């Protein structure tokens, strides 16, 4: 969290809330066929992800010729457990939900009078399906609201009077919330996200003040709680414009590969040894010193050396391939025919830092929706390609990984070359202060 003081009054920024304008991509009537289809896939993937943990992050890609059925290929970070030793297999809730949602959308007719009822049914079904995730968002929101309430009471928030009064009223209302997840999600969509309050929160998250992390997380959580209804409204509006509803469809899961043990021996989990590889090729001794000092400062601040040893020995690490890379591997190792020739993978959350780096390094790139800057220690590359792969051999795969690793190293070093206040350290949630 940044501890920079909020000097917006010195910058000439007037702190008066205005209603945020709807994003163009939220209105299907403003999108061309490709953009509409991509947003449809992304929102569909969001509704499939029923857990706050990363295990159920969902990715979807469409396969099909110009005349045949459309196949909705989907994957999640982990697949349902197969039946073993007489135990039944885990129910694939994600597949069931995806099937039910698509069935309801396909059954709709243009200008159908039953649409309000279908919208209500889809919303109730989706909230119940993701109830655990939504309740977690509500709990987390209340925790951050408690902190902001304490800061406001202490006079620590630098807001003008109208904004402070609006924020104060909302904070009190959130702390008193005792509604069902369905009602709270509706409030997030119809009230919070379209109010001046949301603009205050968004602005404070952007400006880099001392408490930006709390405002940023509240902004994020309002967006998450708003997204269920937002996704359903979009899917229903997009249904009439999308050509894919003129063709039959089927659903296929691409299963995740087994999780694998952490490959690095404990004696090699040395922070100085790992980070030394980042700076050993720097020709400028001054730059080497600056980067080395920056890495050492990070180690001192966060105790990274001790954490590496502790985490490496305290639990059994299981590395996982993320959902978008599971589908990417499917595409690269089969005669995959993209529906509408659109090389797009949609997923329920922005890609992590390592996934985005891996996908950008591919010889045959796929388009994807955004990424965040957080890296996960349990991230794993897809299974190594065999020499007889159809699109790319194992040597090319090694080059891809090498390019990705070099880019990650460059990004980290660039951070130390230009540590501007408010800049996020790549691979983390930390800001420069």
SEBAVO-112447 format. One record per residue (C-alpha): residue number from 1; x, y negated, z; chain; residue in three letters. Coordinates in Angstrom, 3 decimals, padded with zeros to 6 digits. Layout:
N
REC num     east    north       up cadena residuo
REC NUM        X        Y        Z      A     ALA
...
***
This chain:
433
REC num     east    north       up cadena residuo
REC   1  000.000  000.000  000.000      A     UNK
REC   2  001.275 -003.414 -000.868      A     UNK
REC   3  001.912 -005.906  001.929      A     UNK
REC   4  002.144 -008.927 -000.305      A     UNK
REC   5  000.139 -011.899  000.913      A     UNK
REC   6 -002.889 -012.938 -001.097      A     UNK
REC   7 -001.974 -016.296 -002.649      A     UNK
REC   8 -004.776 -016.539 -005.169      A     UNK
REC   9 -005.554 -020.093 -004.093      A     UNK
REC  10 -002.058 -021.100 -005.241      A     UNK
REC  11 -002.560 -019.430 -008.608      A     UNK
REC  12 -005.666 -021.441 -009.432      A     UNK
REC  13 -007.973 -018.408 -009.431      A     UNK
REC  14 -011.411 -019.326 -008.153      A     UNK
REC  15 -012.866 -016.499 -006.051      A     UNK
REC  16 -016.470 -016.538 -007.198      A     UNK
REC  17 -018.159 -013.273 -008.117      A     UNK
REC  18 -019.845 -012.821 -011.476      A     UNK
REC  19 -021.762 -009.842 -012.728      A     UNK
REC  20 -019.476 -007.454 -014.620      A     UNK
REC  21 -020.278 -006.940 -018.284      A     UNK
REC  22 -021.170 -003.352 -019.250      A     UNK
REC  23 -018.326 -001.578 -021.028      A     UNK
REC  24 -019.048 -001.171 -024.772      A     UNK
REC  25 -018.333  002.572 -024.563      A     UNK
REC  26 -021.236  002.947 -022.086      A     UNK
REC  27 -023.728  002.023 -024.820      A     UNK
REC  28 -024.103  004.800 -027.432      A     UNK
REC  29 -025.642  002.380 -029.946      A     UNK
REC  30 -022.321  000.496 -030.169      A     UNK
REC  31 -020.163  003.546 -030.928      A     UNK
REC  32 -019.304  005.182 -034.234      A     UNK
REC  33 -019.750  008.945 -034.646      A     UNK
REC  34 -016.266  009.880 -033.445      A     UNK
REC  35 -016.258  007.625 -030.380      A     UNK
REC  36 -019.799  008.739 -029.505      A     UNK
REC  37 -018.870  012.419 -029.703      A     UNK
REC  38 -015.754  011.908 -027.599      A     UNK
REC  39 -017.623  010.037 -024.868      A     UNK
REC  40 -020.305  012.741 -024.924      A     UNK
REC  41 -017.679  015.447 -024.322      A     UNK
REC  42 -016.036  013.439 -021.540      A     UNK
REC  43 -019.297  012.853 -019.662      A     UNK
REC  44 -020.292  016.491 -020.151      A     UNK
REC  45 -016.977  017.578 -018.636      A     UNK
REC  46 -017.528  015.265 -015.660      A     UNK
REC  47 -020.839  016.924 -014.846      A     UNK
REC  48 -019.116  020.340 -014.920      A     UNK
REC  49 -016.582  019.418 -012.229      A     UNK
REC  50 -018.302  020.289 -008.955      A     UNK
REC  51 -015.454  019.936 -006.443      A     UNK
REC  52 -013.248  017.088 -005.193      A     UNK
REC  53 -010.170  019.296 -005.166      A     UNK
REC  54 -008.245  019.638 -008.412      A     UNK
REC  55 -009.158  023.284 -008.901      A     UNK
REC  56 -012.396  022.508 -010.768      A     UNK
REC  57 -011.178  019.728 -013.056      A     UNK
REC  58 -012.809  020.534 -016.389      A     UNK
REC  59 -011.672  020.149 -019.995      A     UNK
REC  60 -013.789  020.662 -023.130      A     UNK
REC  61 -012.908  020.883 -026.817      A     UNK
REC  62 -015.207  021.585 -029.769      A     UNK
REC  63 -014.505  024.236 -032.409      A     UNK
REC  64 -016.475  024.863 -035.586      A     UNK
REC  65 -016.548  024.670 -039.354      A     UNK
REC  66 -018.694  022.117 -041.179      A     UNK
REC  67 -021.589  024.551 -041.544      A     UNK
REC  68 -021.258  027.093 -038.719      A     UNK
REC  69 -022.163  026.910 -035.033      A     UNK
REC  70 -020.349  024.636 -032.606      A     UNK
REC  71 -018.341  026.351 -029.868      A     UNK
REC  72 -017.910  024.416 -026.635      A     UNK
REC  73 -014.587  025.750 -025.327      A     UNK
REC  74 -014.062  024.819 -021.678      A     UNK
REC  75 -011.444  025.452 -019.008      A     UNK
REC  76 -010.826  024.540 -015.397      A     UNK
REC  77 -007.622  024.459 -013.363      A     UNK
REC  78 -008.608  027.797 -011.869      A     UNK
REC  79 -011.078  030.339 -013.241      A     UNK
REC  80 -013.663  032.288 -011.221      A     UNK
REC  81 -012.135  035.258 -009.431      A     UNK
REC  82 -012.623  038.607 -011.188      A     UNK
REC  83 -014.163  041.499 -009.320      A     UNK
REC  84 -011.620  043.742 -007.535      A     UNK
REC  85 -011.750  046.827 -005.340      A     UNK
REC  86 -015.482  047.134 -005.645      A     UNK
REC  87 -016.069  043.435 -004.891      A     UNK
REC  88 -018.323  041.560 -007.369      A     UNK
REC  89 -016.782  038.912 -009.597      A     UNK
REC  90 -017.221  035.286 -008.579      A     UNK
REC  91 -020.177  033.628 -010.301      A     UNK
REC  92 -019.085  031.190 -012.994      A     UNK
REC  93 -021.118  028.228 -011.730      A     UNK
REC  94 -019.432  025.915 -014.220      A     UNK
REC  95 -020.530  027.988 -017.189      A     UNK
REC  96 -024.088  028.251 -015.860      A     UNK
REC  97 -024.331  024.489 -015.334      A     UNK
REC  98 -022.886  023.704 -018.767      A     UNK
REC  99 -025.299  026.139 -020.404      A     UNK
REC 100 -028.306  024.693 -018.588      A     UNK
REC 101 -027.360  021.092 -019.395      A     UNK
REC 102 -026.845  021.815 -023.098      A     UNK
REC 103 -030.050  023.857 -023.288      A     UNK
REC 104 -032.038  020.915 -021.901      A     UNK
REC 105 -030.396  018.451 -024.297      A     UNK
REC 106 -030.850  020.709 -027.328      A     UNK
REC 107 -034.534  021.219 -026.463      A     UNK
REC 108 -035.221  017.467 -026.490      A     UNK
REC 109 -036.898  015.884 -029.481      A     UNK
REC 110 -036.487  012.290 -030.736      A     UNK
REC 111 -038.690  009.857 -028.786      A     UNK
REC 112 -039.865  012.689 -026.557      A     UNK
REC 113 -042.314  011.414 -023.925      A     UNK
REC 114 -040.865  013.909 -021.452      A     UNK
REC 115 -037.453  012.227 -021.394      A     UNK
REC 116 -037.916  010.496 -018.032      A     UNK
REC 117 -038.811  013.874 -016.533      A     UNK
REC 118 -035.828  015.573 -018.200      A     UNK
REC 119 -033.548  012.785 -016.968      A     UNK
REC 120 -034.837  013.257 -013.406      A     UNK
REC 121 -034.421  017.034 -013.648      A     UNK
REC 122 -030.884  016.763 -015.008      A     UNK
REC 123 -029.949  014.271 -012.300      A     UNK
REC 124 -031.359  016.378 -009.460      A     UNK
REC 125 -029.675  019.502 -010.852      A     UNK
REC 126 -026.319  017.754 -011.276      A     UNK
REC 127 -026.338  016.213 -007.796      A     UNK
REC 128 -027.208  019.535 -006.181      A     UNK
REC 129 -024.519  021.282 -008.245      A     UNK
REC 130 -021.884  018.727 -007.129      A     UNK
REC 131 -023.265  018.106 -003.646      A     UNK
REC 132 -020.030  019.003 -001.862      A     UNK
REC 133 -018.035  016.629 -004.059      A     UNK
REC 134 -020.525  013.779 -003.675      A     UNK
REC 135 -020.725  014.158  000.109      A     UNK
REC 136 -016.939  013.990  000.237      A     UNK
REC 137 -016.983  010.744 -001.778      A     UNK
REC 138 -019.581  009.255  000.592      A     UNK
REC 139 -017.540  010.213  003.663      A     UNK
REC 140 -014.356  008.749  002.169      A     UNK
REC 141 -016.201  005.563  001.197      A     UNK
REC 142 -017.427  005.064  004.761      A     UNK
REC 143 -013.902  005.488  006.137      A     UNK
REC 144 -012.512  002.743  003.876      A     UNK
REC 145 -015.519  000.538  004.597      A     UNK
REC 146 -014.830  000.869  008.349      A     UNK
REC 147 -011.291 -000.405  007.799      A     UNK
REC 148 -012.455 -003.376  005.722      A     UNK
REC 149 -015.126 -004.151  008.298      A     UNK
REC 150 -012.449 -004.298  011.019      A     UNK
REC 151 -010.227 -006.502  008.847      A     UNK
REC 152 -013.124 -008.853  008.107      A     UNK
REC 153 -014.023 -009.108  011.800      A     UNK
REC 154 -010.389 -009.970  012.535      A     UNK
REC 155 -010.440 -012.715  009.890      A     UNK
REC 156 -007.783 -010.964  007.798      A     UNK
REC 157 -009.612 -011.069  004.456      A     UNK
REC 158 -008.954 -014.141  002.329      A     UNK
REC 159 -012.355 -014.582  000.637      A     UNK
REC 160 -014.512 -017.607 -000.003      A     UNK
REC 161 -017.695 -017.839  002.049      A     UNK
REC 162 -020.255 -016.565 -000.542      A     UNK
REC 163 -018.113 -013.539 -001.393      A     UNK
REC 164 -017.387 -012.783  002.253      A     UNK
REC 165 -021.076 -012.954  003.151      A     UNK
REC 166 -021.999 -010.653  000.277      A     UNK
REC 167 -019.231 -008.196  001.186      A     UNK
REC 168 -020.119 -008.319  004.878      A     UNK
REC 169 -023.762 -007.464  004.219      A     UNK
REC 170 -022.805 -004.569  001.947      A     UNK
REC 171 -020.251 -003.162  004.419      A     UNK
REC 172 -022.879 -003.086  007.157      A     UNK
REC 173 -025.387 -001.378  004.868      A     UNK
REC 174 -022.901  001.304  003.820      A     UNK
REC 175 -022.038  002.127  007.429      A     UNK
REC 176 -025.749  002.579  008.158      A     UNK
REC 177 -026.332  004.798  005.108      A     UNK
REC 178 -028.238  007.946  005.986      A     UNK
REC 179 -029.768  008.692  002.578      A     UNK
REC 180 -029.500  011.871  000.544      A     UNK
REC 181 -026.638  012.196 -001.971      A     UNK
REC 182 -029.205  011.797 -004.751      A     UNK
REC 183 -030.408  008.430 -003.401      A     UNK
REC 184 -026.850  007.159 -002.802      A     UNK
REC 185 -025.789  008.089 -006.350      A     UNK
REC 186 -028.819  006.188 -007.668      A     UNK
REC 187 -027.867  003.148 -005.569      A     UNK
REC 188 -024.320  003.288 -006.905      A     UNK
REC 189 -025.606  003.264 -010.494      A     UNK
REC 190 -028.566  000.891 -010.316      A     UNK
REC 191 -027.379 -001.456 -007.551      A     UNK
REC 192 -023.730 -001.416 -006.470      A     UNK
REC 193 -022.035 -001.080 -009.869      A     UNK
REC 194 -024.142 -003.849 -011.413      A     UNK
REC 195 -023.850 -006.329 -008.555      A     UNK
REC 196 -021.581 -009.243 -007.809      A     UNK
REC 197 -020.289 -007.162 -004.905      A     UNK
REC 198 -018.618 -004.738 -007.292      A     UNK
REC 199 -016.892 -007.604 -009.070      A     UNK
REC 200 -015.493 -008.839 -005.737      A     UNK
REC 201 -014.145 -005.367 -004.958      A     UNK
REC 202 -012.713 -004.947 -008.445      A     UNK
REC 203 -011.045 -008.363 -008.386      A     UNK
REC 204 -009.460 -007.794 -004.963      A     UNK
REC 205 -008.153 -004.409 -006.154      A     UNK
REC 206 -006.608 -006.090 -009.204      A     UNK
REC 207 -005.011 -009.093 -007.540      A     UNK
REC 208 -002.499 -007.227 -005.420      A     UNK
REC 209 -003.291 -008.656 -001.998      A     UNK
REC 210 -002.256 -007.102  001.288      A     UNK
REC 211 -005.245 -004.734  001.398      A     UNK
REC 212 -005.543 -003.875 -002.260      A     UNK
REC 213 -005.406 -000.111 -001.669      A     UNK
REC 214 -008.656 -000.198  000.335      A     UNK
REC 215 -010.440 -002.274 -002.298      A     UNK
REC 216 -009.033 -000.074 -005.052      A     UNK
REC 217 -010.235  003.117 -003.384      A     UNK
REC 218 -013.694  001.639 -002.752      A     UNK
REC 219 -013.863  000.574 -006.406      A     UNK
REC 220 -012.869  004.098 -007.419      A     UNK
REC 221 -015.444  005.747 -005.128      A     UNK
REC 222 -018.282  003.507 -006.309      A     UNK
REC 223 -017.345  004.535 -009.833      A     UNK
REC 224 -017.407  008.216 -008.873      A     UNK
REC 225 -020.786  007.965 -007.148      A     UNK
REC 226 -022.143  005.991 -010.105      A     UNK
REC 227 -020.846  008.436 -012.707      A     UNK
REC 228 -023.392  011.250 -012.284      A     UNK
REC 229 -026.344  009.094 -013.347      A     UNK
REC 230 -024.185  007.203 -015.837      A     UNK
REC 231 -023.196  010.467 -017.530      A     UNK
REC 232 -026.778  011.735 -017.744      A     UNK
REC 233 -028.096  008.454 -019.155      A     UNK
REC 234 -025.344  008.504 -021.779      A     UNK
REC 235 -025.917  012.148 -022.762      A     UNK
REC 236 -029.645  011.590 -023.257      A     UNK
REC 237 -029.157  008.387 -025.277      A     UNK
REC 238 -026.399  009.969 -027.394      A     UNK
REC 239 -028.405  013.097 -028.088      A     UNK
REC 240 -030.359  011.590 -031.038      A     UNK
REC 241 -027.303  010.119 -032.777      A     UNK
REC 242 -024.996  013.135 -032.566      A     UNK
REC 243 -024.995  015.433 -035.581      A     UNK
REC 244 -023.810  018.383 -033.517      A     UNK
REC 245 -027.354  018.874 -032.195      A     UNK
REC 246 -028.450  019.873 -035.710      A     UNK
REC 247 -026.417  023.078 -035.411      A     UNK
REC 248 -026.540  026.079 -033.056      A     UNK
REC 249 -023.998  026.203 -030.246      A     UNK
REC 250 -022.228  028.678 -028.018      A     UNK
REC 251 -020.067  028.375 -024.914      A     UNK
REC 252 -016.697  030.037 -024.310      A     UNK
REC 253 -014.398  029.791 -021.293      A     UNK
REC 254 -010.649  029.869 -021.798      A     UNK
REC 255 -009.378  031.479 -018.614      A     UNK
REC 256 -006.543  029.986 -016.639      A     UNK
REC 257 -003.299  031.970 -016.429      A     UNK
REC 258 -002.361  033.415 -013.025      A     UNK
REC 259 -000.728  030.991 -010.598      A     UNK
REC 260  003.008  031.589 -010.299      A     UNK
REC 261  005.449  031.166 -007.373      A     UNK
REC 262  007.497  028.005 -007.070      A     UNK
REC 263  010.653  028.699 -009.133      A     UNK
REC 264  013.189  026.583 -007.226      A     UNK
REC 265  015.161  028.332 -004.437      A     UNK
REC 266  015.086  026.541 -001.092      A     UNK
REC 267  018.835  025.870 -001.146      A     UNK
REC 268  018.387  023.902 -004.397      A     UNK
REC 269  015.635  021.671 -002.989      A     UNK
REC 270  018.061  018.857 -002.290      A     UNK
REC 271  016.842  015.328 -003.033      A     UNK
REC 272  020.262  013.924 -003.867      A     UNK
REC 273  021.034  016.849 -006.170      A     UNK
REC 274  017.736  016.531 -008.054      A     UNK
REC 275  017.795  012.746 -008.403      A     UNK
REC 276  021.469  012.746 -009.306      A     UNK
REC 277  020.542  014.309 -012.625      A     UNK
REC 278  018.473  011.214 -013.424      A     UNK
REC 279  021.378  008.796 -013.252      A     UNK
REC 280  024.411  010.867 -014.221      A     UNK
REC 281  024.219  009.787 -017.886      A     UNK
REC 282  023.909  006.047 -017.208      A     UNK
REC 283  026.914  004.321 -018.755      A     UNK
REC 284  026.641  001.056 -016.819      A     UNK
REC 285  028.098  001.506 -013.293      A     UNK
REC 286  026.042 -001.441 -011.993      A     UNK
REC 287  022.841  000.159 -013.257      A     UNK
REC 288  023.860  003.478 -011.718      A     UNK
REC 289  024.354  001.744 -008.383      A     UNK
REC 290  020.977 -000.066 -008.566      A     UNK
REC 291  019.123  003.127 -009.410      A     UNK
REC 292  020.981  005.150 -006.781      A     UNK
REC 293  020.177  002.548 -004.137      A     UNK
REC 294  016.524  002.554 -005.177      A     UNK
REC 295  016.289  006.342 -004.946      A     UNK
REC 296  017.954  006.324 -001.538      A     UNK
REC 297  015.482  003.669 -000.348      A     UNK
REC 298  012.589  005.876 -001.441      A     UNK
REC 299  014.122  008.803  000.429      A     UNK
REC 300  014.474  006.747  003.604      A     UNK
REC 301  010.974  005.286  003.377      A     UNK
REC 302  009.102  008.529  002.702      A     UNK
REC 303  011.500  011.142  004.126      A     UNK
REC 304  011.622  012.938  000.787      A     UNK
REC 305  014.697  015.061  001.579      A     UNK
REC 306  013.058  016.512  004.690      A     UNK
REC 307  009.719  016.911  002.919      A     UNK
REC 308  011.278  018.924  000.119      A     UNK
REC 309  012.747  021.426  002.570      A     UNK
REC 310  009.693  021.488  004.836      A     UNK
REC 311  007.167  021.923  002.040      A     UNK
REC 312  009.359  024.466  000.292      A     UNK
REC 313  009.555  026.717  003.336      A     UNK
REC 314  006.281  026.053  005.173      A     UNK
REC 315  003.872  027.493  002.640      A     UNK
REC 316  003.684  029.674 -000.426      A     UNK
REC 317  003.672  027.406 -003.467      A     UNK
REC 318  001.459  028.486 -006.356      A     UNK
REC 319  001.916  026.542 -009.569      A     UNK
REC 320 -001.117  026.026 -011.817      A     UNK
REC 321 -001.624  025.062 -015.456      A     UNK
REC 322 -004.100  022.180 -015.684      A     UNK
REC 323 -007.326  022.542 -017.648      A     UNK
REC 324 -006.402  020.327 -020.619      A     UNK
REC 325 -003.153  022.242 -021.131      A     UNK
REC 326 -005.017  025.565 -020.961      A     UNK
REC 327 -007.089  024.404 -023.936      A     UNK
REC 328 -004.052  022.907 -025.654      A     UNK
REC 329 -002.350  026.296 -025.409      A     UNK
REC 330 -005.457  027.920 -026.899      A     UNK
REC 331 -005.320  025.472 -029.802      A     UNK
REC 332 -001.601  026.006 -030.424      A     UNK
REC 333 -001.711  029.801 -030.367      A     UNK
REC 334 -004.806  030.509 -032.491      A     UNK
REC 335 -006.285  029.493 -035.827      A     UNK
REC 336 -008.291  026.834 -034.048      A     UNK
REC 337 -010.602  024.814 -036.280      A     UNK
REC 338 -011.577  021.504 -034.700      A     UNK
REC 339 -015.230  020.612 -035.134      A     UNK
REC 340 -015.499  017.548 -037.391      A     UNK
REC 341 -011.702  017.705 -037.719      A     UNK
REC 342 -011.455  015.746 -034.460      A     UNK
REC 343 -008.401  016.777 -032.423      A     UNK
REC 344 -009.843  015.627 -029.120      A     UNK
REC 345 -009.839  017.196 -025.649      A     UNK
REC 346 -012.231  015.629 -023.147      A     UNK
REC 347 -011.918  016.156 -019.419      A     UNK
REC 348 -013.628  015.255 -016.187      A     UNK
REC 349 -010.812  013.135 -014.757      A     UNK
REC 350 -007.935  011.241 -016.352      A     UNK
REC 351 -004.951  013.474 -017.040      A     UNK
REC 352 -002.158  013.540 -014.479      A     UNK
REC 353  001.188  011.975 -015.281      A     UNK
REC 354  002.888  015.259 -016.245      A     UNK
REC 355 -000.020  016.420 -018.441      A     UNK
REC 356  000.000  013.129 -020.315      A     UNK
REC 357  003.755  013.349 -020.847      A     UNK
REC 358  003.475  016.963 -022.046      A     UNK
REC 359  000.632  016.222 -024.464      A     UNK
REC 360  002.386  013.173 -025.904      A     UNK
REC 361  005.517  015.255 -026.528      A     UNK
REC 362  003.694  017.849 -028.634      A     UNK
REC 363  004.518  018.368 -032.290      A     UNK
REC 364  000.785  018.730 -033.112      A     UNK
REC 365 -000.745  016.108 -030.854      A     UNK
REC 366 -004.299  016.043 -029.563      A     UNK
REC 367 -006.160  012.913 -028.610      A     UNK
REC 368 -007.210  012.696 -024.970      A     UNK
REC 369 -008.951  010.315 -022.613      A     UNK
REC 370 -006.527  008.293 -020.506      A     UNK
REC 371 -004.260  009.298 -017.653      A     UNK
REC 372 -003.266  008.172 -014.193      A     UNK
REC 373  000.238  007.826 -012.788      A     UNK
REC 374  000.151  010.565 -010.151      A     UNK
REC 375  002.344  013.671 -010.462      A     UNK
REC 376  001.695  016.938 -008.622      A     UNK
REC 377  004.385  019.291 -007.337      A     UNK
REC 378  002.215  022.305 -008.198      A     UNK
REC 379  002.012  021.304 -011.894      A     UNK
REC 380  003.005  024.058 -014.321      A     UNK
REC 381  003.623  024.151 -018.078      A     UNK
REC 382  001.524  026.584 -020.134      A     UNK
REC 383  002.938  030.083 -020.682      A     UNK
REC 384  005.982  030.047 -022.932      A     UNK
REC 385  005.119  030.474 -026.597      A     UNK
REC 386  006.257  033.601 -028.405      A     UNK
REC 387  008.478  033.404 -031.466      A     UNK
REC 388  005.640  034.536 -033.748      A     UNK
REC 389  003.234  031.740 -032.739      A     UNK
REC 390  001.207  030.302 -035.578      A     UNK
REC 391  001.895  026.600 -035.027      A     UNK
REC 392  005.102  026.200 -033.026      A     UNK
REC 393  007.870  028.558 -032.015      A     UNK
REC 394  009.546  028.847 -028.624      A     UNK
REC 395  012.489  026.689 -029.676      A     UNK
REC 396  010.120  023.819 -030.466      A     UNK
REC 397  008.501  024.359 -027.086      A     UNK
REC 398  011.897  023.916 -025.402      A     UNK
REC 399  012.479  020.690 -027.342      A     UNK
REC 400  009.050  019.444 -026.256      A     UNK
REC 401  009.862  020.096 -022.588      A     UNK
REC 402  013.276  018.487 -022.895      A     UNK
REC 403  011.767  015.360 -024.456      A     UNK
REC 404  009.147  015.248 -021.717      A     UNK
REC 405  011.724  015.546 -018.922      A     UNK
REC 406  013.899  012.858 -020.505      A     UNK
REC 407  010.898  010.514 -020.741      A     UNK
REC 408  009.993  011.073 -017.081      A     UNK
REC 409  013.573  010.261 -016.099      A     UNK
REC 410  013.499  007.121 -018.240      A     UNK
REC 411  010.214  005.981 -016.694      A     UNK
REC 412  011.585  006.362 -013.169      A     UNK
REC 413  014.790  004.522 -013.994      A     UNK
REC 414  012.836  001.744 -015.714      A     UNK
REC 415  010.947  001.244 -012.475      A     UNK
REC 416  014.183  000.489 -010.636      A     UNK
REC 417  015.466 -001.755 -013.417      A     UNK
REC 418  012.357 -003.936 -013.207      A     UNK
REC 419  010.619 -003.549 -009.812      A     UNK
REC 420  007.977 -006.256 -010.215      A     UNK
REC 421  005.650 -006.830 -007.237      A     UNK
REC 422  002.356 -004.983 -007.680      A     UNK
REC 423  003.857 -002.433 -010.077      A     UNK
REC 424  003.038  001.198 -009.369      A     UNK
REC 425  005.900  003.674 -009.010      A     UNK
REC 426  005.459  006.256 -011.743      A     UNK
REC 427  004.230  009.622 -010.497      A     UNK
REC 428  002.878  008.220 -007.207      A     UNK
REC 429  000.149  006.042 -005.718      A     UNK
REC 430  002.724  003.629 -004.270      A     UNK
REC 431  003.045 -000.032 -005.268      A     UNK
REC 432  006.101 -002.264 -005.152      A     UNK
REC 433  005.944 -004.733 -002.261      A     UNK
***
